[in-house]
Amino acid sequence: MYVQHAERNTGKGREKMGDNVYTDDYKHIDYGGLKDYQAFARNLAVYPEQEKFLGLIYTILGLNGEAGEVAEKLKKYIRDSDDTYEAFEAFRSAVTKELGDVLWYLANVCEELNISLADVAANNLEKLYSRMERDVLHGSGDDR
């Protein structure tokens, strides 16, 4: 199957991602865009029982459903792909749209719980870099 090689922007030019990329650039990320996104996503929220338990259930189920649609796109790509660049680009385009829906539901789950999406992102990177520094990225368990 056609797969593009991932790159990341370190702010010092582009470099290929690798096993030995150790950086603390994540500490300097501006999460303001996520704060703005969360506010705009909330303005577009039309579902029952917002800011009540049923609203939380609704958004979590929506998040799960949209994540399932991302998986469904992958399944169909594996099944139907003719292993061309064009097929991969069509897959990427479809997944990009679904990931937008995942992000919208995630932002609204955060709203229902009165959690900042920016804090979720920052805490996740801090957790993952801590695991990398302690060489426990692999394994299982939330508290490793």
Order of alpha helices (4+ residues) and beta strands (2+ residues): beta-beta-alpha-alpha-alpha-alpha
